[in-house]
Amino acid sequence: MFFGEALRANRGLRQGSLKGVVVDCRQVNGDDELANSPPSAQRDGPLMTALRTHGTVSHQMTGEGQPIPDRIGVEPAFVRRGETSGGATRIVDVLRGADTLDPLGLGTLLTLGFPLGERTVFREIRRLSPGEVLDTTGSVRAVEPLRAWSRTPSVEDLRDLFVEACRRRLPKQAPLALLSGGRDSRMILHTMMSLGVTPERILTSGTTATSDDAVVATEVARRLGQPIEYCPPRTFDGAIELARHEWQSFDSLEHGWIVAVAEKTRASTAPIFDGIGLGVISTGSLLEQDAVQLWNQGRHDELARWVIAHGAGTGERFRAAARSEGYPVASTDEVCSTALDWASFPPEVCSSRTQCNCGTRGGMTNSRAG
């Protein structure tokens, strides 16, 4: 079966999308964006998957370690393995020669349904991991992981990491709570408070005169007796909005809101807790009633098990199609090992990409990995 057809037939996927990756199954030859790509890019299939796959946000730096203000605050960076320069925000810009497919990179995508960690489907190209930054010279600096594993991690280890993220990383001090007004947002805020974490204030987008979300958030804040702060959104930019959808496969994301909030939270000294579109633990599965029940009852261990059991975003037809076309697929154990190693690094505020994403100030941030 043609790989793209299998993708579109896969369970629960919109045509052309695969959770945290956007796929274009057209012939690459006619794509203006890739007109200058190397010969290895002149084909279709999973290559386009890789070209449309973007990963963890890395704060770029200028001069003496000052952040570079990027277009929307969330562009990823890619480098070639073994090199400390030549990073780029588009994977096509670091492709050269006959790059071969990476079984672990492809296996992660096929097993979990979205890219995790620094691997891409190309063996020689990786995304910067959460603990790395790319400065203006192109050098890559790394930080130590939160924990080291002396053995090959198992699925149970991965489950334990989810549980640990639930239990340990909620801030105990008064955080800044981001509230969009949607069901996800309200549910997470309620759960946060039921765990004894009371927000210092609630931040929402727009005003009650211009935003339905702000109306809902205002009423929620009133009922909770919490102060609320309004964050004026940026002017909507359709081109950037489409780019964000392509990078991160968000079904619904307002560029003006997320940019304004990112700027506000980066300037804040309070811990950040974000319930907006929260897929931190469940990759979006908190919209499923059984997962909602587990979350509301505080049954974190069972919720983590549920997440892993339901986390595979690709069906056997999809994997079989990949194998039939000769693409190597990593084992589930290899995938989980890679995911766990990556998840042990401290992620960044407003990265919108990590599985158990917790901000560097101690609070959960906006994340929708799947």
N, C-alpha and C positions, 0 to 999 in steps of 0.2 A: 504494500500500500504506500502511496506517496506520503512522505513524512508530513507535509502540510495538511493533507486531507485527514490524516490520523489526528493531527493536532486539533483541527476544527471539530472532529467527531468526539473528542475527549470529553469525559463527564465534567459538567459544570463550567465549561470554559466558553467565554464569548469568542466569536470568530476573530482570529488574529491576535488573541491575547492569552497569556499564560501566567496568571497571578502576577508575580513581581517582574515579569518579562513581557515585552511586547514583541510580537512576531509578525514579520511581513513576508509572506510566502511567494511574493512576486519574483520574477527573474531579476537578479541584481543588475544585469547589463543595462536595463532601461531606467535605472534609478539615478537621478541627477546627483543625489547626495553622495553617491559612491562612485561618481564618474572617474575620480582620480585614485580609486583604490587599487591595490596591487592585483596581479593576476589571480592570486589565491582567493580573492574576494569575488571573482567573476563567476559565481554560481549561486544556486538557490539552496533551499533547505535550511538546516540548522545554522549555517553561517549567518543568515539574516537574524536568527534568534540571538546569536552572540552579538551581532552588530547593534541590536536593539536592547541589549542587556546592559544595564548600568547598575552600579553597586553602591557600596557604602560611601557616605559623604566624608570628605576629608577637608578640613579647613586649610585653605592655601595661605601661604605666608609671604610677606614682603619684607625686604630690608632686615631689620633687627627683630624678626619674629612677629611682625604686625600682620593681622589677617588681611588677605586680599578680599575686597568686596566683590563677590562673584555675582552673576546675573540674578540669581534668585536664592542664593544661600544654600543650595543643595546639590550642586554639580559634583559628580564623582570624579575620580582621577584614575588613570590606568598607566601602568609602567610595564616594561619588559622585565622578566625575571633576570636577576643578576646585574641589572643596571640601576644606577642611581641618578640618571638624568633622562630627559626625553619623555617625561610624563605628559599625558594629554587627557582632556575631558571626553574625547570620543575614542572608542576602541579602534575605529578605522584609522585613526591618526598614528597609532603605534603598530599597526599591522605592516609587516614587510616580509617578503619572501614567502616560502611555503610553510606557513604556520600549521601545525598539526593539531588535531582535536585532543583535548584532555579528557580521559575517561571519567576522572573525578568531577571535573567541572560539568560535563554533560550529565553524569550520573546524579549529581546534586539536583540539577534542574529537573530531571526526569523523576527522581524519587520523591522530592519534597514539593515540586511544582513551582519553585521559585529559586533564584540564585541565592546562595548563602556563602559567606566567606569571601576570600580574596580571589578565588579561582574564577576564571572565565572558561568557556568551552575551548579556548585556545591554550595549548600547553605552555607557550612562552609568554603569555600576557596575563597579568593579574590586576585586580583592583587594589587600591590601597586599603589596608585593613583599618578598623576603627581607631587603633592606637597610633596611626601614622599620619604624618603631614608631609606635604610636598611644598618645599620652599621655592623661591624664585630661581634658584640655580638648578632646580630639578632634583636636588638631593632628597632622599627619603629618610626620615628619622622615625624610629619605632620606640614604643614603650613596652614595659614588661607586662605580661598577661596577669590577670587577677589571680590565677591559680595554674598550677602545672599538673599534668596527669602523667603518672609513671607507667601507665599501662594503656592499652588500646581502649578508648572509651566505648561503651555500649549504648544501646538504645535506652537502657535504664539510667545511665549517666546523663544522657540528654534530657530525659524526663526530670531527673533530680535538679538539673540546672534551671528548668522552667519553674519548679517548685521553689527553688532558692530565690529566683528573681521575684516571685510573688511575695515571699515572706520577708526577705531581708532588705529589698531595695525601695520599698515604700518609705518616704521620709517620715520621721517621727516628729519633726518640727513643723511649724505652720508653713505650708507651701503656697505657691501661686498656682491656682487651678485654672486650666484653660477649658472653657465650656462653649461648645458651638450651639447647643440647644437641641441637638439630635438625640435619639434614644441611646445610642452608644455612649455619648458624652454624659448624659444624665445618669445612666446606670453606673458608669465607672466612678463618677463623683460620689454617688450614693454609697457605693461599695467602699470607696476610700474612707469616707467618713464613718462607715460602720466598723472599719478596722481601727478607728481611733485617730485618724489623721484629719485634722480640721484645717481647712485652707485659711490662709491669712486674708486672701481676697480672691475673687473670681474675675477672670479676664475674658471678655468676649469681643466679637467683632462688630463694628458699626454702631448704630444707635437704634433705639426703639422706633424711631421715625422712618428708618431706612432698611431695617433688617428684621425679618421674621425670627431668625435665630436669636437676635438680641432680645426680642420680646420674650421668647421662651426662657432664655438665660436669666433675664431680669426677674421673672416670676420664680424661677428655681432659687435664685439667690435670696429673694424676699422670703420665701417659705423656709429657707435654711437659716435665715438671719445673718447672712454673710454679705459683706460689702462687695460691690461689683465695679469693675473698671472697664471702660469702653475703649477699644483700640480701633482708630480709624483705618479702614482698609486702603490698600493701594489701588490705583486705577487699574481696572482689569485689562490685561494684555492678552488677546486671544492667541497670538503666536507663542508666547511663553507658556500659556496654559496648555496648549497642545504639546509643547516640548516636555512639560512636566508629566503629562499623561503618558507620553512615550517612554520617558525615563523610568517612571515608577509604577505605571499601570494602575493609577488611582482611578476608580470609577467616577468619583466626584471630588474635586478638590478646587477650591477657589484660590487662585494665585494671590489675589489682593489680600486675602485673609492670612494665608500662611506666611507670606513675606513680612507683613506687618507684625505678626505674632513672633516670628523668629527674631526680628530685631528687638522686640520688647523683652523677650525671654533672655536673650544674650546679654542684655543690659541689666537684667534683674539680679539682685543679690540673694533672692529667696530661692529655695529649692523649687523645681518645676514638676508639676504633675499634670499630665495631659490626658484627658479622656476623649479627645476628638478623634473620631474614626479609629478607635483603639483596637489594634490587632496585636498588641504586645504579646499576649500570652496565647491567643487563639488564632492568629492570622485571619481575623475577621469572623471566626466561628462563634463569637459571642452573640451573633445574631441568631444562632441556632438555639432553640428552646431548651434542649437538654444541657447545653453548655452554659446558658444563662442561669439555669437552676443551680448547677454546680458552683458557678461563680458567686451567686447571691448567697449560697449557703456556706461559703468560705471553704469549700472542699477542694483546696488547691491541688492536692496530690491527684485526686480523681480527674480534675479538670486537665492537668498536665497529661495524664494518660490518654484522656479523650482527644486532646489536641494532636498528640503523636499518632494515635490510631487513625485520625481523620486528616492528617496533614499531607498525605500523598495527593498531589493535585493532578497526577497523570495516571491513566488507566493502562492496563496491560496491552491493549491494542496500540497505544502510543509507543510504549517501550518496544513492543514487537516490531513496529514499523521502523524504529531507529535501528534495531539490530539487523533487520532484513536489508537495510541499506548500507550495512557495514560499519555503523558507528559504535564504538566501544561504550559500554555502559558500566559504571562502577557498581559494586555491591552496596546493599543497604548499610552494612556495617562501615564500609569506607566512607560513605556519605555522612553518616551520623558522627563518625570520628572527626571528619573535617568540620562539620557544623559546630560540634562541641568545642573544638580547639578555637575556632573563630569567635564563638560566643563568649569565650572566657576573657576577651579583651574588653577594657572599659570603653563603651561607645560614647558618642558625642551628642550634645544637645541638638535637638531638632534635626536629627539625621534622617528620620522618616524611612528607615530602611532595615533596622535590625530586628531580630526575632524577639529577644528579651531586652529591649532597648531602654536603658536607664541613663539619665543625664549625668554629666560630670559633676553636677551640684547635688546629686543624690536623689533626684526624683525621676519618675518615668516621663518620657517625652513621647511626642507623637510618633507612632510607628504603625506601619501596615505592611508587613513583609509579604503578605500573601493575598 
